[in-house]
Amino acid sequence: MYICPNCKSKNIGKIGTHQFYCWECFIEFGVKKKQMELYQVEEDGSLSSLDDIFTPEELARDQYVYGDV
């Protein structure tokens, strides 16, 4: 399972293959290899990347994993 990279919540839902949604801060994130990709869901349903506000170290997957993935 994953912890939200934005708010650190464990209230995460799986919405696709390697794609997750945080029910606390409404951020969608994907996991590719060892990196997270974060998106804000806009009112029209489109996604805006949030990767530019996080450093590569903050987006490292391993720090947001707990239990079995």
N, CA, C and O atoms as a MOPAC input file, in Angstrom:
PM7 MOZYME 1SCF
protein

 N      0.84200 1    -1.18500 1     0.00000 1
 C      0.00000 1     0.00000 1     0.00000 1
 C      0.88100 1     1.24000 1     0.00000 1
 O      2.06600 1     1.18900 1     0.33000 1
 N      0.27400 1     2.34100 1    -0.37600 1
 C      1.00300 1     3.59400 1    -0.46200 1
 C      0.46000 1     4.62900 1     0.51700 1
 O     -0.69700 1     4.57300 1     0.93400 1
 N      1.31800 1     5.56100 1     0.86600 1
 C      0.96600 1     6.74100 1     1.63700 1
 C      0.97000 1     7.90000 1     0.65800 1
 O      1.84200 1     7.96400 1    -0.20900 1
 N      0.03200 1     8.80800 1     0.77100 1
 C     -0.04200 1     9.94900 1    -0.13600 1
 C      1.23000 1    10.80100 1    -0.01800 1
 O      1.60400 1    11.19900 1     1.08500 1
 N      1.88900 1    11.07800 1    -1.13700 1
 C      3.09000 1    11.91200 1    -1.09900 1
 C      2.79500 1    13.36700 1    -0.71800 1
 O      3.69300 1    14.09600 1    -0.29800 1
 N      1.54800 1    13.77900 1    -0.86500 1
 C      1.18200 1    15.16500 1    -0.58200 1
 C      0.79500 1    15.36500 1     0.88800 1
 O      1.38600 1    16.19900 1     1.57300 1
 N     -0.19200 1    14.60800 1     1.37600 1
 C     -0.70600 1    14.82400 1     2.74000 1
 C     -0.32800 1    13.71600 1     3.71900 1
 O     -0.61900 1    13.82000 1     4.91100 1
 N      0.31400 1    12.66200 1     3.23200 1
 C      0.77800 1    11.51800 1     4.05200 1
 C     -0.35600 1    10.64300 1     4.57800 1
 O     -0.15500 1     9.87700 1     5.52100 1
 N     -1.53500 1    10.74400 1     3.98900 1
 C     -2.67400 1     9.92100 1     4.39000 1
 C     -2.52200 1     8.49200 1     3.86300 1
 O     -1.87400 1     8.26300 1     2.84200 1
 N     -3.12600 1     7.54000 1     4.57100 1
 C     -3.18900 1     6.15500 1     4.10700 1
 C     -4.53600 1     5.85100 1     3.45400 1
 O     -4.79200 1     4.71000 1     3.06800 1
 N     -5.38600 1     6.84600 1     3.33100 1
 C     -6.71700 1     6.69100 1     2.74100 1
 C     -6.59900 1     6.78100 1     1.22100 1
 O     -7.01500 1     7.76300 1     0.60700 1
 N     -6.02200 1     5.73100 1     0.62600 1
 C     -5.68800 1     5.70100 1    -0.78200 1
 C     -6.54400 1     4.64700 1    -1.48800 1
 O     -6.72300 1     3.53700 1    -0.98700 1
 N     -7.06200 1     5.01000 1    -2.65000 1
 C     -7.80400 1     4.06200 1    -3.46800 1
 C     -7.06500 1     3.77800 1    -4.75900 1
 O     -6.36100 1     4.64400 1    -5.27900 1
 N     -7.22000 1     2.57800 1    -5.27600 1
 C     -6.58600 1     2.20700 1    -6.54400 1
 C     -7.58300 1     2.47100 1    -7.66200 1
 O     -8.71300 1     1.98500 1    -7.61400 1
 N     -7.17300 1     3.24000 1    -8.67000 1
 C     -8.08000 1     3.58600 1    -9.76900 1
 C     -7.63800 1     3.00200 1   -11.09900 1
 O     -8.34600 1     3.13800 1   -12.09700 1
 N     -6.50200 1     2.36700 1   -11.13000 1
 C     -6.00700 1     1.74900 1   -12.35300 1
 C     -4.70100 1     1.03300 1   -12.06800 1
 O     -4.23500 1     0.98200 1   -10.93000 1
 N     -4.12200 1     0.48200 1   -13.12000 1
 C     -2.84000 1    -0.18300 1   -12.98000 1
 C     -1.78300 1     0.84900 1   -12.61500 1
 O     -1.49000 1     1.74700 1   -13.40400 1
 N     -1.22300 1     0.72800 1   -11.45000 1
 C     -0.20000 1     1.65200 1   -10.94600 1
 C     -0.70700 1     3.08400 1   -10.82100 1
 O      0.08700 1     4.02200 1   -10.88600 1
 N     -2.01700 1     3.27100 1   -10.64300 1
 C     -2.60700 1     4.60300 1   -10.46100 1
 C     -3.46600 1     4.59700 1    -9.20500 1
 O     -4.23400 1     3.66600 1    -8.96400 1
 N     -3.32100 1     5.66400 1    -8.40100 1
 C     -3.97200 1     5.73300 1    -7.10600 1
 C     -4.57700 1     7.11200 1    -6.89000 1
 O     -4.23400 1     8.07500 1    -7.57600 1
 N     -5.48600 1     7.18600 1    -5.91900 1
 C     -6.17900 1     8.43700 1    -5.61200 1
 C     -6.22700 1     8.61000 1    -4.10400 1
 O     -6.56100 1     7.67800 1    -3.37300 1
 N     -5.89100 1     9.81200 1    -3.64100 1
 C     -5.96600 1    10.11600 1    -2.21300 1
 C     -7.32300 1    10.74400 1    -1.90800 1
 O     -7.68600 1    11.76900 1    -2.48500 1
 N     -8.06300 1    10.12500 1    -1.00500 1
 C     -9.39100 1    10.61100 1    -0.63600 1
 C     -9.33100 1    11.77200 1     0.35800 1
 O    -10.35900 1    12.37500 1     0.66400 1
 N     -8.15200 1    12.08400 1     0.85800 1
 C     -8.01000 1    13.18500 1     1.81100 1
 C     -7.69000 1    14.50600 1     1.10800 1
 O     -8.28800 1    15.53300 1     1.43000 1
 N     -6.76800 1    14.49500 1     0.16500 1
 C     -6.37700 1    15.74600 1    -0.50900 1
 C     -6.73000 1    15.74100 1    -1.99800 1
 O     -6.43300 1    16.70200 1    -2.70900 1
 N     -7.36700 1    14.65400 1    -2.47400 1
 C     -7.89600 1    14.57100 1    -3.84200 1
 C     -6.81400 1    14.66700 1    -4.91100 1
 O     -7.02600 1    15.26100 1    -5.96800 1
 N     -5.66100 1    14.08300 1    -4.63000 1
 C     -4.55200 1    14.03800 1    -5.56500 1
 C     -4.51500 1    12.64800 1    -6.18600 1
 O     -4.68400 1    11.64400 1    -5.49400 1
 N     -4.29200 1    12.59700 1    -7.49600 1
 C     -4.08800 1    11.33400 1    -8.18000 1
 C     -2.59200 1    11.15800 1    -8.35600 1
 O     -1.88100 1    12.11200 1    -8.67200 1
 N     -2.11400 1     9.94000 1    -8.15100 1
 C     -0.69800 1     9.70900 1    -8.38800 1
 C     -0.46400 1     8.36000 1    -9.03300 1
 O     -1.20300 1     7.39900 1    -8.81700 1
 N      0.57600 1     8.32000 1    -9.82000 1
 C      0.96800 1     7.10200 1   -10.50600 1
 C      2.36700 1     6.70900 1   -10.07700 1
 O      3.14100 1     7.53600 1    -9.59600 1
 N      2.68000 1     5.43400 1   -10.25800 1
 C      3.98600 1     4.92700 1    -9.89000 1
 C      4.61500 1     4.32200 1   -11.13000 1
 O      4.06700 1     3.39900 1   -11.73200 1
 N      5.77000 1     4.85000 1   -11.50600 1
 C      6.53200 1     4.31000 1   -12.62500 1
 C      7.93700 1     4.02400 1   -12.13700 1
 O      8.67000 1     4.92500 1   -11.72800 1
 N      8.29600 1     2.75400 1   -12.18700 1
 C      9.59100 1     2.29600 1   -11.67000 1
 C      9.74100 1     2.74300 1   -10.23000 1
 O      8.98200 1     2.27800 1    -9.37900 1
 N     10.65800 1     3.59800 1    -9.92000 1
 C     10.91100 1     4.02800 1    -8.54100 1
 C     10.46100 1     5.45900 1    -8.27900 1
 O     10.81900 1     6.02900 1    -7.24900 1
 N      9.68000 1     6.06000 1    -9.18900 1
 C      9.26000 1     7.45600 1    -9.05000 1
 C      7.74000 1     7.57500 1    -9.02700 1
 O      7.03500 1     6.79200 1    -9.66400 1
 N      7.25300 1     8.55200 1    -8.29400 1
 C      5.83700 1     8.89600 1    -8.26800 1
 C      5.59400 1    10.03500 1    -9.24700 1
 O      6.47200 1    10.86800 1    -9.47500 1
 N      4.41000 1    10.06700 1    -9.81700 1
 C      3.95500 1    11.18200 1   -10.64000 1
 C      2.65300 1    11.67200 1   -10.02400 1
 O      1.70300 1    10.90000 1    -9.89000 1
 N      2.59600 1    12.94400 1    -9.64700 1
 C      1.43400 1    13.49000 1    -8.94900 1
 C      0.62900 1    14.40200 1    -9.86200 1
 O      1.18200 1    15.13900 1   -10.67800 1
 N     -0.70100 1    14.33800 1    -9.70600 1
 C     -1.60800 1    15.14200 1   -10.52400 1
 C     -2.73300 1    15.69900 1    -9.66100 1
 O     -3.22500 1    15.04200 1    -8.74300 1
 N     -3.12100 1    16.91200 1    -9.97800 1
 C     -4.31600 1    17.50300 1    -9.38300 1
 C     -5.45500 1    17.27600 1   -10.35800 1
 O     -5.30100 1    17.51600 1   -11.55600 1
 N     -6.59200 1    16.81900 1    -9.86400 1
 C     -7.76500 1    16.61200 1   -10.70600 1
 C     -8.52200 1    17.94300 1   -10.78700 1
 O     -8.98000 1    18.47300 1    -9.77400 1
 N     -8.64200 1    18.46400 1   -11.99200 1
 C     -9.32500 1    19.74600 1   -12.20700 1
 C    -10.83600 1    19.54600 1   -12.24500 1
 O    -11.31200 1    18.41300 1   -12.32800 1
 N    -11.59000 1    20.64300 1   -12.18500 1
 C    -13.05700 1    20.57300 1   -12.18200 1
 C    -13.61900 1    19.87200 1   -13.41000 1
 O    -14.64500 1    19.19800 1   -13.32700 1
 N    -12.94000 1    20.03100 1   -14.56600 1
 C    -13.42400 1    19.40900 1   -15.79300 1
 C    -12.95900 1    17.96100 1   -15.94700 1
 O    -13.23700 1    17.32000 1   -16.96100 1
 N    -12.24600 1    17.44700 1   -14.93400 1
 C    -11.78400 1    16.06500 1   -14.96100 1
 C    -10.38900 1    15.89000 1   -15.53200 1
 O     -9.83700 1    14.79100 1   -15.48100 1
 N     -9.81400 1    16.94200 1   -16.07100 1
 C     -8.45700 1    16.84500 1   -16.60800 1
 C     -7.44500 1    16.81100 1   -15.46200 1
 O     -7.76600 1    17.15400 1   -14.32400 1
 N     -6.23700 1    16.39900 1   -15.77700 1
 C     -5.18800 1    16.29300 1   -14.77300 1
 C     -4.10800 1    17.33400 1   -15.02700 1
 O     -3.70600 1    17.55300 1   -16.17000 1
 N     -3.64300 1    17.96900 1   -13.96800 1
 C     -2.52600 1    18.91000 1   -14.03900 1
 C     -1.38400 1    18.33500 1   -13.21600 1
 O     -1.56500 1    17.96800 1   -12.05500 1
 N     -0.21200 1    18.26100 1   -13.82400 1
 C      0.94400 1    17.68900 1   -13.14500 1
 C      1.37400 1    18.54900 1   -11.96800 1
 O      1.38900 1    19.77800 1   -12.04800 1
 N      1.72100 1    17.88400 1   -10.87600 1
 C      2.26200 1    18.55500 1    -9.69200 1
 C      3.73200 1    18.20200 1    -9.48200 1
 O      4.31500 1    18.55900 1    -8.45800 1
 N      4.33100 1    17.50600 1   -10.44000 1
 C      5.71300 1    17.06300 1   -10.29800 1
 C      6.68600 1    18.22100 1   -10.14900 1
 O      7.74900 1    18.06000 1    -9.54900 1
 N      6.33800 1    19.38800 1   -10.68600 1
 C      7.26200 1    20.52000 1   -10.63500 1
 C      7.35300 1    21.15500 1    -9.24400 1
 O      8.24300 1    21.97100 1    -9.00500 1
 N      6.45900 1    20.80200 1    -8.33000 1
 C      6.54500 1    21.38700 1    -6.98100 1
 C      7.18100 1    20.43000 1    -5.97200 1
 O      7.30600 1    20.75500 1    -4.79100 1
 N      7.58000 1    19.25400 1    -6.44400 1
 C      8.26400 1    18.27700 1    -5.60200 1
 C      9.64400 1    17.99600 1    -6.18400 1
 O      9.81400 1    17.97700 1    -7.40300 1
 N     10.62100 1    17.78100 1    -5.32200 1
 C     11.96300 1    17.41900 1    -5.78300 1
 C     11.97300 1    15.93900 1    -6.16900 1
 O     11.10300 1    15.18700 1    -5.73100 1
 N     12.94000 1    15.51100 1    -6.98000 1
 C     13.03800 1    14.07800 1    -7.30700 1
 C     13.16300 1    13.20400 1    -6.05900 1
 O     12.65800 1    12.08100 1    -6.03500 1
 N     13.82900 1    13.71100 1    -5.03100 1
 C     13.95900 1    12.94100 1    -3.79400 1
 C     12.60200 1    12.77800 1    -3.11200 1
 O     12.31700 1    11.72500 1    -2.53900 1
 N     11.76800 1    13.81000 1    -3.17000 1
 C     10.43700 1    13.73400 1    -2.55500 1
 C      9.51200 1    12.79400 1    -3.32300 1
 O      8.54100 1    12.28600 1    -2.76500 1
 N      9.80900 1    12.56300 1    -4.59600 1
 C      8.97400 1    11.69400 1    -5.42300 1
 C      9.48000 1    10.25600 1    -5.48100 1
 O      8.92700 1     9.43900 1    -6.21700 1
 N     10.51600 1     9.93600 1    -4.72200 1
 C     11.02800 1     8.56700 1    -4.69100 1
 C      9.97000 1     7.65200 1    -4.07400 1
 O      9.48000 1     7.91100 1    -2.97400 1
 N      9.63000 1     6.60500 1    -4.77300 1
 C      8.53900 1     5.71500 1    -4.39500 1
 C      8.71700 1     5.06900 1    -3.03200 1
 O      7.75700 1     4.98700 1    -2.26500 1
 N      9.90600 1     4.61500 1    -2.71400 1
 C     10.12200 1     3.79100 1    -1.52900 1
 C      9.72500 1     4.46600 1    -0.22000 1
 O      9.35800 1     3.77100 1     0.72800 1
 N      9.78300 1     5.77000 1    -0.13500 1
 C      9.43100 1     6.42800 1     1.11800 1
 C      7.92300 1     6.50100 1     1.35400 1
 O      7.49100 1     6.89700 1     2.43700 1
 N      7.11500 1     6.12400 1     0.35900 1
 C      5.65800 1     6.18000 1     0.49300 1
 C      5.00700 1     4.79900 1     0.50000 1
 O      3.79500 1     4.68300 1     0.31900 1
 N      5.80300 1     3.76100 1     0.70700 1
 C      5.30100 1     2.39000 1     0.69600 1
 C      5.21900 1     1.87800 1     2.12900 1
 O      6.14200 1     2.06400 1     2.92300 1
 N      4.10300 1     1.23100 1     2.44700 1
 C      4.00200 1     0.49900 1     3.71000 1
 C      3.27900 1    -0.79900 1     3.43200 1
 O      2.41500 1    -0.85100 1     2.55600 1
 N      3.60700 1    -1.81900 1     4.14000 1
 C      2.97900 1    -3.12600 1     3.91400 1
 C      3.38600 1    -3.69800 1     2.55900 1
 O      4.46400 1    -3.40000 1     2.04500 1
 N      2.51700 1    -4.51400 1     1.99500 1
 C      2.77300 1    -5.14000 1     0.69700 1
 C      2.28500 1    -4.25000 1    -0.42700 1
 O      1.20700 1    -3.66100 1    -0.34600 1
 N      3.08900 1    -4.15600 1    -1.48000 1
 C      2.69800 1    -3.37000 1    -2.66100 1
 C      2.27800 1    -4.29900 1    -3.75700 1
 O      1.90900 1    -3.84700 1    -4.84100 1

